[in-house]
Amino acid sequence: MIRHAMIVAAFATVSLAAAALADDDDKGAKGSKMKFWNLTGVDLTEVVLAPAGTDKFGSNQALNDDNKISENDERLPLKDITAGKYDVRIKDKSGRTCLVKDVEVKDSGPYSFSLEADQLTDCKS
């Protein structure tokens, strides 16, 4: 009986620790199923998506963050986005804008899409 109680307590501790780590990893993105993982190396003031091949950009997703900036290595909650192919326009704090075309956005997994520094090839200052 004591051994069973110890196993249950250990399982509960591991479950709570995993939940705390997940919350830390989301960095404020709680409650949002879809997320953008910023791996660009810079903080972004603008993250907008348009269906691939169009110029129908939606709202600035960076505004979904508490401080209105998608910080490097942060998972930003996405609103009003569905899975599909998108062109993504970003703007960093220095004013540089970049367009990354034909990005696959998923509605499952720990994040929907990410962008890395080496993907930022179509940029203007």
GUBA-615270 format. One record per atom (N, C-alpha, C, O, CB): chain; atom name; x, y, z; residue number from 1. Coordinates in Angstrom, 2 decimals, always signed. Glycine has a CB too. Example, Ala and Ser with C-alpha at 12.3 -4.5 7.8 and 13.67 -1.06 7.14 Angstrom:
residues 2
A_N_+13.19_-5.69_+7.80_1;
A_CA_+12.30_-4.50_+7.80_1;
A_C_+13.20_-3.30_+7.80_1;
A_O_+14.24_-3.32_+8.46_1;
A_CB_+11.31_-4.47_+9.05_1;
A_N_+12.85_-2.25_+7.08_2;
A_CA_+13.67_-1.06_+7.14_2;
A_C_+12.90_+0.03_+7.87_2;
A_O_+13.41_+1.14_+8.04_2;
A_CB_+14.08_-0.60_+5.72_2;
This chain:
residues 125
A_N_+0.81_-1.18_+0.00_1;
A_CA_+0.00_+0.00_+0.00_1;
A_C_+0.87_+1.26_+0.00_1;
A_O_+0.60_+2.21_-0.73_1;
A_CB_-0.93_-0.01_+1.20_1;
A_N_+1.91_+1.26_+0.83_2;
A_CA_+2.80_+2.41_+0.88_2;
A_C_+3.53_+2.57_-0.46_2;
A_O_+3.70_+3.68_-0.94_2;
A_CB_+3.83_+2.26_+2.04_2;
A_N_+3.95_+1.46_-1.04_3;
A_CA_+4.65_+1.51_-2.33_3;
A_C_+3.74_+2.10_-3.40_3;
A_O_+4.18_+2.91_-4.21_3;
A_CB_+5.13_+0.10_-2.75_3;
A_N_+2.46_+1.70_-3.41_4;
A_CA_+1.51_+2.23_-4.37_4;
A_C_+1.35_+3.74_-4.19_4;
A_O_+1.33_+4.48_-5.18_4;
A_CB_+0.14_+1.53_-4.22_4;
A_N_+1.25_+4.21_-2.96_5;
A_CA_+1.12_+5.64_-2.67_5;
A_C_+2.36_+6.39_-3.15_5;
A_O_+2.25_+7.51_-3.67_5;
A_CB_+0.91_+5.87_-1.15_5;
A_N_+3.54_+5.79_-2.98_6;
A_CA_+4.78_+6.44_-3.42_6;
A_C_+4.81_+6.55_-4.95_6;
A_O_+5.25_+7.57_-5.48_6;
A_CB_+6.01_+5.65_-2.92_6;
A_N_+4.35_+5.53_-5.64_7;
A_CA_+4.33_+5.56_-7.11_7;
A_C_+3.35_+6.63_-7.59_7;
A_O_+3.66_+7.38_-8.51_7;
A_CB_+3.93_+4.16_-7.69_7;
A_N_+2.19_+6.70_-6.99_8;
A_CA_+1.20_+7.71_-7.36_8;
A_C_+1.76_+9.11_-7.11_8;
A_O_+1.59_+10.00_-7.94_8;
A_CB_-0.12_+7.51_-6.57_8;
A_N_+2.41_+9.32_-5.97_9;
A_CA_+3.00_+10.63_-5.65_9;
A_C_+4.09_+10.99_-6.65_9;
A_O_+4.18_+12.14_-7.08_9;
A_CB_+3.56_+10.62_-4.22_9;
A_N_+4.92_+10.02_-7.01_10;
A_CA_+6.00_+10.28_-7.98_10;
A_C_+5.41_+10.64_-9.34_10;
A_O_+5.89_+11.57_-9.99_10;
A_CB_+6.91_+9.04_-8.11_10;
A_N_+4.38_+9.93_-9.76_11;
A_CA_+3.74_+10.22_-11.04_11;
A_C_+3.15_+11.63_-11.03_11;
A_O_+3.28_+12.36_-12.01_11;
A_CB_+2.65_+9.18_-11.34_11;
A_N_+2.49_+12.00_-9.94_12;
A_CA_+1.90_+13.33_-9.82_12;
A_C_+2.97_+14.41_-9.90_12;
A_O_+2.77_+15.44_-10.54_12;
A_CB_+1.11_+13.46_-8.51_12;
A_N_+4.11_+14.19_-9.26_13;
A_CA_+5.21_+15.15_-9.28_13;
A_C_+5.75_+15.32_-10.70_13;
A_O_+5.99_+16.44_-11.14_13;
A_CB_+6.34_+14.70_-8.34_13;
A_N_+5.95_+14.22_-11.41_14;
A_CA_+6.45_+14.28_-12.79_14;
A_C_+5.44_+14.99_-13.68_14;
A_O_+5.84_+15.80_-14.52_14;
A_CB_+6.73_+12.86_-13.33_14;
A_N_+4.16_+14.71_-13.51_15;
A_CA_+3.12_+15.36_-14.32_15;
A_C_+3.11_+16.86_-14.09_15;
A_O_+3.01_+17.63_-15.04_15;
A_CB_+1.74_+14.78_-14.00_15;
A_N_+3.21_+17.29_-12.82_16;
A_CA_+3.23_+18.72_-12.53_16;
A_C_+4.48_+19.38_-13.10_16;
A_O_+4.39_+20.50_-13.62_16;
A_CB_+3.17_+18.94_-11.03_16;
A_N_+5.61_+18.73_-13.00_17;
A_CA_+6.86_+19.28_-13.54_17;
A_C_+6.76_+19.42_-15.06_17;
A_O_+7.20_+20.43_-15.61_17;
A_CB_+8.05_+18.38_-13.17_17;
A_N_+6.19_+18.44_-15.73_18;
A_CA_+6.03_+18.50_-17.19_18;
A_C_+5.11_+19.65_-17.58_18;
A_O_+5.36_+20.35_-18.56_18;
A_CB_+5.49_+17.17_-17.74_18;
A_N_+4.04_+19.84_-16.83_19;
A_CA_+3.11_+20.94_-17.11_19;
A_C_+3.80_+22.28_-16.91_19;
A_O_+3.59_+23.21_-17.70_19;
A_CB_+1.87_+20.84_-16.21_19;
A_N_+4.61_+22.41_-15.88_20;
A_CA_+5.33_+23.66_-15.63_20;
A_C_+6.32_+23.95_-16.75_20;
A_O_+6.45_+25.09_-17.19_20;
A_CB_+6.06_+23.61_-14.28_20;
A_N_+7.02_+22.92_-17.21_21;
A_CA_+7.96_+23.11_-18.32_21;
A_C_+7.23_+23.51_-19.58_21;
A_O_+7.72_+24.37_-20.31_21;
A_CB_+8.76_+21.84_-18.56_21;
A_N_+6.10_+22.92_-19.86_22;
A_CA_+5.32_+23.28_-21.05_22;
A_C_+4.90_+24.73_-20.98_22;
A_O_+4.96_+25.45_-21.98_22;
A_CB_+4.08_+22.36_-21.20_22;
A_N_+4.46_+25.19_-19.80_23;
A_CA_+4.08_+26.58_-19.65_23;
A_C_+5.27_+27.51_-19.86_23;
A_O_+5.14_+28.54_-20.51_23;
A_CB_+3.47_+26.82_-18.27_23;
A_N_+6.44_+27.14_-19.33_24;
A_CA_+7.64_+27.95_-19.53_24;
A_C_+8.01_+28.01_-21.00_24;
A_O_+8.39_+29.07_-21.50_24;
A_CB_+8.81_+27.40_-18.71_24;
A_N_+7.90_+26.89_-21.70_25;
A_CA_+8.27_+26.82_-23.10_25;
A_C_+7.36_+27.68_-23.95_25;
A_O_+7.80_+28.26_-24.95_25;
A_CB_+8.24_+25.38_-23.59_25;
A_N_+6.08_+27.78_-23.57_26;
A_CA_+5.14_+28.56_-24.35_26;
A_C_+5.33_+30.06_-24.17_26;
A_O_+4.93_+30.84_-25.03_26;
A_CB_+3.72_+28.18_-23.98_26;
A_N_+5.94_+30.47_-23.08_27;
A_CA_+6.23_+31.88_-22.81_27;
A_C_+5.04_+32.78_-23.11_27;
A_O_+5.14_+33.72_-23.90_27;
A_CB_+7.43_+32.33_-23.64_27;
A_N_+3.92_+32.50_-22.48_28;
A_CA_+2.76_+33.37_-22.64_28;
A_C_+1.81_+32.94_-23.72_28;
A_O_+0.81_+33.62_-23.95_28;
A_CB_+3.21_+34.75_-22.91_28;
A_N_+2.06_+31.87_-24.40_29;
A_CA_+1.20_+31.43_-25.50_29;
A_C_+0.14_+30.45_-25.03_29;
A_O_-0.41_+29.71_-25.84_29;
A_CB_+2.03_+30.81_-26.60_29;
A_N_-0.15_+30.43_-23.75_30;
A_CA_-1.12_+29.49_-23.19_30;
A_C_-2.47_+29.68_-23.86_30;
A_O_-2.88_+30.80_-24.16_30;
A_CB_-1.25_+29.67_-21.68_30;
A_N_-3.15_+28.58_-24.09_31;
A_CA_-4.48_+28.64_-24.64_31;
A_C_-4.52_+28.74_-26.16_31;
A_O_-5.59_+28.60_-26.74_31;
A_CB_-5.19_+29.78_-24.06_31;
A_N_-3.43_+28.98_-26.80_32;
A_CA_-3.39_+29.06_-28.25_32;
A_C_-2.83_+27.76_-28.81_32;
A_O_-1.71_+27.38_-28.49_32;
A_CB_-2.55_+30.26_-28.72_32;
A_N_-3.61_+27.10_-29.62_33;
A_CA_-3.18_+25.82_-30.18_33;
A_C_-2.06_+26.03_-31.21_33;
A_O_-1.09_+25.27_-31.22_33;
A_CB_-4.38_+25.09_-30.83_33;
A_N_-2.19_+27.04_-32.04_34;
A_CA_-1.19_+27.27_-33.09_34;
A_C_-0.19_+28.33_-32.64_34;
A_O_-0.56_+29.35_-32.04_34;
A_CB_-1.88_+27.70_-34.41_34;
A_N_+1.09_+28.07_-32.94_35;
A_CA_+2.15_+28.97_-32.50_35;
A_C_+3.24_+29.10_-33.58_35;
A_O_+3.51_+28.17_-34.33_35;
A_CB_+2.76_+28.48_-31.18_35;
A_N_+3.85_+30.28_-33.62_36;
A_CA_+5.03_+30.54_-34.46_36;
A_C_+6.23_+30.54_-33.53_36;
A_O_+6.24_+31.22_-32.51_36;
A_CB_+4.90_+31.91_-35.24_36;
A_N_+7.25_+29.76_-33.89_37;
A_CA_+8.48_+29.71_-33.11_37;
A_C_+9.52_+30.58_-33.80_37;
A_O_+9.98_+30.24_-34.89_37;
A_CB_+8.99_+28.23_-32.95_37;
A_N_+9.88_+31.69_-33.18_38;
A_CA_+10.83_+32.64_-33.74_38;
A_C_+12.26_+32.17_-33.48_38;
A_O_+12.76_+32.26_-32.35_38;
A_CB_+10.60_+34.05_-33.14_38;
A_N_+12.90_+31.67_-34.52_39;
A_CA_+14.29_+31.23_-34.44_39;
A_C_+15.18_+32.08_-35.35_39;
A_O_+16.23_+31.62_-35.81_39;
A_CB_+14.41_+29.74_-34.83_39;
A_N_+14.76_+33.32_-35.60_40;
A_CA_+15.46_+34.19_-36.54_40;
A_C_+16.71_+34.84_-35.94_40;
A_O_+17.55_+35.35_-36.68_40;
A_CB_+14.53_+35.26_-37.03_40;
A_N_+16.83_+34.83_-34.63_41;
A_CA_+17.97_+35.49_-33.98_41;
A_C_+17.69_+36.94_-33.64_41;
A_O_+18.54_+37.61_-33.05_41;
A_CB_+19.17_+35.41_-34.86_41;
A_N_+16.50_+37.45_-34.01_42;
A_CA_+16.14_+38.84_-33.72_42;
A_C_+14.71_+38.90_-33.19_42;
A_O_+13.92_+37.98_-33.41_42;
A_CB_+16.28_+39.73_-34.98_42;
A_N_+14.41_+39.99_-32.49_43;
A_CA_+13.05_+40.23_-32.01_43;
A_C_+12.24_+40.85_-33.14_43;
A_O_+12.73_+41.71_-33.88_43;
A_CB_+13.06_+41.15_-30.75_43;
A_N_+10.99_+40.40_-33.28_44;
A_CA_+10.14_+40.84_-34.38_44;
A_C_+8.98_+41.69_-33.88_44;
A_O_+8.30_+41.32_-32.92_44;
A_CB_+9.61_+39.63_-35.15_44;
A_N_+8.76_+42.83_-34.54_45;
A_CA_+7.64_+43.70_-34.20_45;
A_C_+6.43_+43.42_-35.08_45;
A_O_+5.32_+43.86_-34.79_45;
A_CB_+8.04_+45.17_-34.32_45;
A_N_+6.66_+42.68_-36.16_46;
A_CA_+5.57_+42.35_-37.07_46;
A_C_+5.74_+40.94_-37.61_46;
A_O_+6.83_+40.56_-38.06_46;
A_CB_+5.49_+43.36_-38.23_46;
A_N_+4.66_+40.18_-37.57_47;
A_CA_+4.60_+38.85_-38.16_47;
A_C_+3.22_+38.76_-38.81_47;
A_O_+2.21_+38.65_-38.11_47;
A_CB_+4.83_+37.68_-37.09_47;
A_N_+3.17_+38.82_-40.15_48;
A_CA_+1.89_+38.77_-40.85_48;
A_C_+1.93_+37.66_-41.90_48;
A_O_+2.97_+37.39_-42.50_48;
A_CB_+1.57_+40.13_-41.52_48;
A_N_+0.80_+37.02_-42.10_49;
A_CA_+0.70_+35.90_-43.02_49;
A_C_-0.34_+36.18_-44.09_49;
A_O_-1.37_+36.80_-43.82_49;
A_CB_+0.36_+34.60_-42.27_49;
A_N_-0.05_+35.72_-45.32_50;
A_CA_-1.00_+35.78_-46.43_50;
A_C_-1.04_+34.41_-47.08_50;
A_O_-0.01_+33.74_-47.15_50;
A_CB_-0.61_+36.90_-47.48_50;
A_N_-2.20_+33.98_-47.56_51;
A_CA_-2.22_+32.72_-48.30_51;
A_C_-1.14_+32.78_-49.39_51;
A_O_-1.01_+33.79_-50.08_51;
A_CB_-3.63_+32.46_-48.92_51;
A_N_-0.38_+31.70_-49.55_52;
A_CA_+0.76_+31.68_-50.48_52;
A_C_+0.36_+32.21_-51.86_52;
A_O_-0.68_+31.85_-52.41_52;
A_CB_+1.31_+30.24_-50.62_52;
A_N_+1.21_+33.08_-52.39_53;
A_CA_+1.01_+33.64_-53.73_53;
A_C_+0.06_+34.82_-53.79_53;
A_O_-0.24_+35.32_-54.88_53;
A_CB_+0.51_+32.58_-54.62_53;
A_N_-0.44_+35.27_-52.64_54;
A_CA_-1.34_+36.43_-52.62_54;
A_C_-0.70_+37.55_-51.82_54;
A_O_+0.35_+37.38_-51.20_54;
A_CB_-2.71_+36.05_-52.02_54;
A_N_-1.35_+38.70_-51.86_55;
A_CA_-0.90_+39.82_-51.02_55;
A_C_-1.96_+40.15_-49.97_55;
A_O_-2.04_+41.28_-49.50_55;
A_CB_-0.60_+41.07_-51.89_55;
A_N_-2.77_+39.17_-49.60_56;
A_CA_-3.85_+39.34_-48.63_56;
A_C_-3.36_+39.05_-47.21_56;
A_O_-3.77_+38.08_-46.58_56;
A_CB_-5.05_+38.42_-48.98_56;
A_N_-2.46_+39.92_-46.73_57;
A_CA_-1.88_+39.73_-45.41_57;
A_C_-2.90_+40.04_-44.33_57;
A_O_-3.68_+40.99_-44.43_57;
A_CB_-0.64_+40.62_-45.23_57;
A_N_-2.88_+39.21_-43.30_58;
A_CA_-3.79_+39.37_-42.17_58;
A_C_-3.21_+40.30_-41.12_58;
A_O_-2.32_+41.10_-41.40_58;
A_CB_-4.10_+38.02_-41.55_58;
A_N_-3.73_+40.16_-39.92_59;
A_CA_-3.33_+41.04_-38.83_59;
A_C_-1.93_+40.69_-38.31_59;
A_O_-1.43_+39.59_-38.54_59;
A_CB_-4.35_+40.96_-37.69_59;
A_N_-1.34_+41.63_-37.62_60;
A_CA_+0.00_+41.47_-37.05_60;
A_C_-0.07_+40.51_-35.87_60;
A_O_-0.59_+40.86_-34.81_60;
A_CB_+0.59_+42.84_-36.62_60;
A_N_+0.44_+39.31_-36.05_61;
A_CA_+0.40_+38.29_-35.01_61;
A_C_+1.28_+38.65_-33.81_61;
A_O_+1.04_+38.15_-32.71_61;
A_CB_+0.84_+36.94_-35.58_61;
A_N_+2.29_+39.50_-33.99_62;
A_CA_+3.15_+39.91_-32.87_62;
A_C_+2.33_+40.60_-31.79_62;
A_O_+2.72_+40.60_-30.62_62;
A_CB_+4.27_+40.85_-33.36_62;
A_N_+1.21_+41.19_-32.16_63;
A_CA_+0.36_+41.88_-31.19_63;
A_C_-0.33_+40.90_-30.25_63;
A_O_-0.92_+41.31_-29.24_63;
A_CB_-0.68_+42.72_-31.91_63;
A_N_-0.28_+39.59_-30.56_64;
A_CA_-0.86_+38.58_-29.68_64;
A_C_+0.00_+38.33_-28.44_64;
A_O_-0.46_+37.71_-27.48_64;
A_CB_-1.05_+37.27_-30.44_64;
A_N_+1.23_+38.80_-28.46_65;
A_CA_+2.14_+38.61_-27.33_65;
A_C_+1.91_+39.70_-26.29_65;
A_O_+1.49_+40.80_-26.63_65;
A_CB_+3.61_+38.61_-27.80_65;
A_N_+2.18_+39.38_-25.03_66;
A_CA_+1.98_+40.33_-23.93_66;
A_C_+2.72_+41.65_-24.16_66;
A_O_+2.19_+42.72_-23.87_66;
A_CB_+2.43_+39.71_-22.62_66;
A_N_+3.95_+41.58_-24.69_67;
A_CA_+4.73_+42.80_-24.90_67;
A_C_+4.71_+43.26_-26.36_67;
A_O_+5.47_+44.16_-26.74_67;
A_CB_+6.17_+42.59_-24.45_67;
A_N_+3.86_+42.65_-27.17_68;
A_CA_+3.64_+43.04_-28.58_68;
A_C_+4.87_+42.82_-29.45_68;
A_O_+5.00_+43.43_-30.51_68;
A_CB_+3.23_+44.49_-28.66_68;
A_N_+5.77_+41.94_-29.01_69;
A_CA_+6.99_+41.61_-29.76_69;
A_C_+7.19_+40.11_-29.72_69;
A_O_+7.03_+39.48_-28.67_69;
A_CB_+8.25_+42.36_-29.16_69;
A_N_+7.53_+39.53_-30.86_70;
A_CA_+7.90_+38.11_-30.91_70;
A_C_+9.40_+38.05_-30.69_70;
A_O_+10.19_+38.27_-31.61_70;
A_CB_+7.48_+37.44_-32.29_70;
A_N_+9.78_+37.74_-29.46_71;
A_CA_+11.20_+37.70_-29.12_71;
A_C_+11.86_+36.45_-29.68_71;
A_O_+11.20_+35.43_-29.89_71;
A_CB_+11.39_+37.76_-27.60_71;
A_N_+13.16_+36.53_-29.92_72;
A_CA_+13.90_+35.38_-30.41_72;
A_C_+13.70_+34.20_-29.47_72;
A_O_+13.75_+34.35_-28.25_72;
A_CB_+15.40_+35.72_-30.54_72;
A_N_+13.48_+33.04_-30.02_73;
A_CA_+13.28_+31.77_-29.31_73;
A_C_+11.98_+31.75_-28.51_73;
A_O_+11.85_+30.99_-27.55_73;
A_CB_+14.44_+31.50_-28.38_73;
A_N_+11.03_+32.57_-28.89_74;
A_CA_+9.73_+32.59_-28.24_74;
A_C_+8.69_+31.95_-29.16_74;
A_O_+8.78_+32.05_-30.38_74;
A_CB_+9.32_+34.04_-27.87_74;
A_N_+7.72_+31.31_-28.56_75;
A_CA_+6.59_+30.75_-29.32_75;
A_C_+5.43_+31.72_-29.20_75;
A_O_+4.88_+31.94_-28.12_75;
A_CB_+6.19_+29.32_-28.80_75;
A_N_+5.07_+32.29_-30.33_76;
A_CA_+4.05_+33.32_-30.41_76;
A_C_+2.71_+32.69_-30.76_76;
A_O_+2.62_+31.93_-31.73_76;
A_CB_+4.44_+34.38_-31.46_76;
A_N_+1.64_+32.99_-29.99_77;
A_CA_+0.34_+32.45_-30.33_77;
A_C_-0.17_+33.05_-31.64_77;
A_O_+0.00_+34.24_-31.91_77;
A_CB_-0.66_+32.71_-29.20_77;
A_N_-0.80_+32.21_-32.45_78;
A_CA_-1.39_+32.64_-33.72_78;
A_C_-2.90_+32.67_-33.58_78;
A_O_-3.50_+31.77_-33.00_78;
A_CB_-0.96_+31.70_-34.89_78;
A_N_-3.51_+33.72_-34.10_79;
A_CA_-4.96_+33.85_-34.06_79;
A_C_-5.50_+33.97_-35.48_79;
A_O_-4.90_+34.59_-36.34_79;
A_CB_-5.39_+35.08_-33.21_79;
A_N_-6.65_+33.35_-35.69_80;
A_CA_-7.36_+33.42_-36.97_80;
A_C_-6.52_+32.88_-38.13_80;
A_O_-6.58_+33.40_-39.24_80;
A_CB_-7.77_+34.85_-37.26_80;
A_N_-5.75_+31.84_-37.87_81;
A_CA_-4.93_+31.18_-38.88_81;
A_C_-5.33_+29.71_-38.92_81;
A_O_-5.56_+29.09_-37.88_81;
A_CB_-3.39_+31.34_-38.56_81;
A_N_-5.41_+29.16_-40.12_82;
A_CA_-5.66_+27.74_-40.28_82;
A_C_-4.45_+27.11_-40.97_82;
A_O_-3.61_+27.81_-41.52_82;
A_CB_-6.96_+27.48_-41.10_82;
A_N_-4.37_+25.80_-40.93_83;
A_CA_-3.25_+25.10_-41.57_83;
A_C_-3.27_+25.37_-43.07_83;
A_O_-4.33_+25.53_-43.68_83;
A_CB_-3.32_+23.56_-41.30_83;
A_N_-2.08_+25.42_-43.66_84;
A_CA_-1.96_+25.65_-45.10_84;
A_C_-0.62_+26.25_-45.44_84;
A_O_+0.29_+26.30_-44.61_84;
A_CB_-3.08_+26.57_-45.58_84;
A_N_-0.49_+26.69_-46.69_85;
A_CA_+0.74_+27.34_-47.17_85;
A_C_+0.55_+28.85_-47.14_85;
A_O_-0.46_+29.38_-47.60_85;
A_CB_+1.10_+26.86_-48.61_85;
A_N_+1.56_+29.54_-46.58_86;
A_CA_+1.48_+30.99_-46.43_86;
A_C_+2.79_+31.65_-46.86_86;
A_O_+3.86_+31.05_-46.83_86;
A_CB_+1.16_+31.36_-44.97_86;
A_N_+2.67_+32.92_-47.28_87;
A_CA_+3.82_+33.80_-47.39_87;
A_C_+3.84_+34.58_-46.07_87;
A_O_+2.81_+35.09_-45.63_87;
A_CB_+3.73_+34.76_-48.68_87;
A_N_+5.01_+34.66_-45.45_88;
A_CA_+5.13_+35.29_-44.14_88;
A_C_+6.04_+36.52_-44.27_88;
A_O_+7.17_+36.42_-44.74_88;
A_CB_+5.69_+34.29_-43.08_88;
A_N_+5.51_+37.66_-43.84_89;
A_CA_+6.30_+38.90_-43.83_89;
A_C_+6.59_+39.24_-42.38_89;
A_O_+5.69_+39.28_-41.55_89;
A_CB_+5.55_+40.08_-44.56_89;
A_N_+7.86_+39.49_-42.10_90;
A_CA_+8.27_+39.86_-40.74_90;
A_C_+8.99_+41.19_-40.78_90;
A_O_+9.54_+41.60_-41.80_90;
A_CB_+9.18_+38.77_-40.12_90;
A_N_+8.97_+41.87_-39.65_91;
A_CA_+9.72_+43.12_-39.49_91;
A_C_+10.42_+43.04_-38.15_91;
A_O_+9.80_+42.73_-37.13_91;
A_CB_+8.78_+44.38_-39.57_91;
A_N_+11.72_+43.34_-38.15_92;
A_CA_+12.46_+43.31_-36.89_92;
A_C_+12.53_+44.71_-36.28_92;
A_O_+12.06_+45.68_-36.87_92;
A_CB_+13.88_+42.75_-37.10_92;
A_N_+13.10_+44.78_-35.09_93;
A_CA_+13.15_+46.04_-34.35_93;
A_C_+13.93_+47.14_-35.07_93;
A_O_+13.69_+48.33_-34.84_93;
A_CB_+13.77_+45.81_-33.00_93;
A_N_+14.86_+46.75_-35.95_94;
A_CA_+15.65_+47.75_-36.68_94;
A_C_+14.90_+48.30_-37.90_94;
A_O_+15.36_+49.24_-38.53_94;
A_CB_+16.97_+47.15_-37.12_94;
A_N_+13.74_+47.71_-38.22_95;
A_CA_+12.95_+48.16_-39.37_95;
A_C_+13.13_+47.32_-40.62_95;
A_O_+12.46_+47.55_-41.62_95;
A_CB_+13.30_+49.58_-39.68_95;
A_N_+14.02_+46.35_-40.58_96;
A_CA_+14.24_+45.46_-41.72_96;
A_C_+13.00_+44.58_-41.89_96;
A_O_+12.50_+44.00_-40.93_96;
A_CB_+15.52_+44.58_-41.52_96;
A_N_+12.51_+44.48_-43.13_97;
A_CA_+11.39_+43.59_-43.43_97;
A_C_+11.87_+42.46_-44.34_97;
A_O_+12.72_+42.66_-45.21_97;
A_CB_+10.22_+44.37_-44.09_97;
A_N_+11.32_+41.29_-44.11_98;
A_CA_+11.67_+40.11_-44.90_98;
A_C_+10.40_+39.37_-45.29_98;
A_O_+9.42_+39.37_-44.54_98;
A_CB_+12.64_+39.17_-44.11_98;
A_N_+10.43_+38.75_-46.45_99;
A_CA_+9.32_+37.93_-46.92_99;
A_C_+9.83_+36.52_-47.13_99;
A_O_+10.80_+36.30_-47.86_99;
A_CB_+8.70_+38.51_-48.22_99;
A_N_+9.17_+35.56_-46.50_100;
A_CA_+9.50_+34.15_-46.67_100;
A_C_+8.27_+33.51_-47.32_100;
A_O_+7.18_+33.51_-46.75_100;
A_CB_+9.87_+33.44_-45.29_100;
A_N_+8.47_+32.98_-48.52_101;
A_CA_+7.35_+32.46_-49.30_101;
A_C_+7.13_+30.97_-49.08_101;
A_O_+8.05_+30.21_-48.79_101;
A_CB_+7.58_+32.73_-50.76_101;
A_N_+5.88_+30.60_-49.24_102;
A_CA_+5.45_+29.20_-49.29_102;
A_C_+5.82_+28.42_-48.03_102;
A_O_+6.41_+27.34_-48.10_102;
A_CB_+6.06_+28.52_-50.49_102;
A_N_+5.48_+28.98_-46.87_103;
A_CA_+5.76_+28.36_-45.58_103;
A_C_+4.58_+27.46_-45.21_103;
A_O_+3.42_+27.88_-45.26_103;
A_CB_+6.00_+29.44_-44.47_103;
A_N_+4.87_+26.22_-44.84_104;
A_CA_+3.82_+25.32_-44.41_104;
A_C_+3.49_+25.58_-42.94_104;
A_O_+4.36_+25.54_-42.07_104;
A_CB_+4.24_+23.84_-44.62_104;
A_N_+2.21_+25.85_-42.68_105;
A_CA_+1.72_+26.08_-41.33_105;
A_C_+0.85_+24.88_-40.94_105;
A_O_-0.13_+24.57_-41.62_105;
A_CB_+0.93_+27.44_-41.22_105;
A_N_+1.22_+24.23_-39.85_106;
A_CA_+0.52_+23.03_-39.39_106;
A_C_-0.40_+23.37_-38.21_106;
A_O_-0.19_+24.35_-37.51_106;
A_CB_+1.53_+21.92_-39.00_106;
A_N_-1.41_+22.53_-38.01_107;
A_CA_-2.29_+22.74_-36.87_107;
A_C_-2.10_+21.66_-35.80_107;
A_O_-2.98_+21.43_-34.97_107;
A_CB_-3.75_+22.75_-37.33_107;
A_N_-0.92_+21.01_-35.83_108;
A_CA_-0.61_+20.01_-34.81_108;
A_C_+0.88_+20.10_-34.48_108;
A_O_+1.66_+20.71_-35.21_108;
A_CB_-0.98_+18.57_-35.29_108;
A_N_+1.24_+19.50_-33.37_109;
A_CA_+2.64_+19.53_-32.94_109;
A_C_+2.88_+20.65_-31.95_109;
A_O_+1.96_+21.41_-31.63_109;
A_CB_+3.56_+19.68_-34.14_109;
A_N_+4.11_+20.76_-31.46_110;
A_CA_+4.43_+21.77_-30.43_110;
A_C_+4.40_+23.20_-30.98_110;
A_O_+4.28_+24.15_-30.21_110;
A_CB_+5.79_+21.48_-29.83_110;
A_N_+4.52_+23.37_-32.30_111;
A_CA_+4.42_+24.69_-32.94_111;
A_C_+3.93_+24.49_-34.37_111;
A_O_+4.08_+23.41_-34.94_111;
A_CB_+5.79_+25.45_-32.91_111;
A_N_+3.34_+25.53_-34.94_112;
A_CA_+2.76_+25.44_-36.27_112;
A_C_+3.78_+25.66_-37.37_112;
A_O_+3.74_+25.00_-38.41_112;
A_CB_+1.64_+26.45_-36.42_112;
A_N_+4.71_+26.60_-37.13_113;
A_CA_+5.81_+26.83_-38.06_113;
A_C_+6.89_+27.62_-37.34_113;
A_O_+6.64_+28.25_-36.31_113;
A_CB_+5.34_+27.57_-39.33_113;
A_N_+8.08_+27.56_-37.89_114;
A_CA_+9.19_+28.34_-37.35_114;
A_C_+9.91_+28.99_-38.52_114;
A_O_+9.81_+28.53_-39.66_114;
A_CB_+10.16_+27.46_-36.50_114;
A_N_+10.63_+30.04_-38.23_115;
A_CA_+11.52_+30.67_-39.21_115;
A_C_+12.90_+30.80_-38.57_115;
A_O_+13.03_+31.18_-37.41_115;
A_CB_+10.98_+32.06_-39.68_115;
A_N_+13.93_+30.47_-39.36_116;
A_CA_+15.30_+30.59_-38.90_116;
A_C_+16.02_+31.67_-39.70_116;
A_O_+15.57_+32.06_-40.78_116;
A_CB_+16.04_+29.23_-39.03_116;
A_N_+17.12_+32.15_-39.18_117;
A_CA_+17.87_+33.25_-39.79_117;
A_C_+18.23_+32.97_-41.25_117;
A_O_+18.18_+33.88_-42.08_117;
A_CB_+19.13_+33.52_-38.99_117;
A_N_+18.61_+31.74_-41.57_118;
A_CA_+19.03_+31.44_-42.94_118;
A_C_+17.87_+31.43_-43.94_118;
A_O_+18.12_+31.34_-45.15_118;
A_CB_+19.74_+30.10_-42.97_118;
A_N_+16.63_+31.51_-43.48_119;
A_CA_+15.48_+31.60_-44.35_119;
A_C_+15.18_+33.04_-44.75_119;
A_O_+14.38_+33.28_-45.65_119;
A_CB_+14.26_+31.00_-43.69_119;
A_N_+15.82_+34.00_-44.09_120;
A_CA_+15.54_+35.42_-44.32_120;
A_C_+16.42_+35.93_-45.45_120;
A_O_+17.42_+36.60_-45.21_120;
A_CB_+15.76_+36.24_-43.04_120;
A_N_+16.04_+35.61_-46.68_121;
A_CA_+16.86_+35.97_-47.84_121;
A_C_+16.26_+37.13_-48.65_121;
A_O_+16.99_+37.84_-49.33_121;
A_CB_+17.04_+34.75_-48.74_121;
A_N_+14.95_+37.32_-48.58_122;
A_CA_+14.27_+38.41_-49.32_122;
A_C_+13.97_+39.52_-48.33_122;
A_O_+12.84_+39.66_-47.86_122;
A_CB_+12.94_+37.90_-50.01_122;
A_N_+15.01_+40.33_-48.02_123;
A_CA_+14.89_+41.35_-46.98_123;
A_C_+15.24_+42.73_-47.51_123;
A_O_+16.04_+42.88_-48.44_123;
A_CB_+15.79_+41.01_-45.79_123;
A_N_+14.61_+43.74_-46.90_124;
A_CA_+14.88_+45.14_-47.23_124;
A_C_+14.99_+45.93_-45.93_124;
A_O_+14.25_+45.70_-44.98_124;
A_CB_+13.75_+45.74_-48.16_124;
A_N_+15.94_+46.85_-45.92_125;
A_CA_+16.10_+47.71_-44.72_125;
A_C_+15.33_+48.99_-44.85_125;
A_O_+15.34_+49.82_-43.95_125;
A_CB_+17.58_+48.04_-44.47_125;
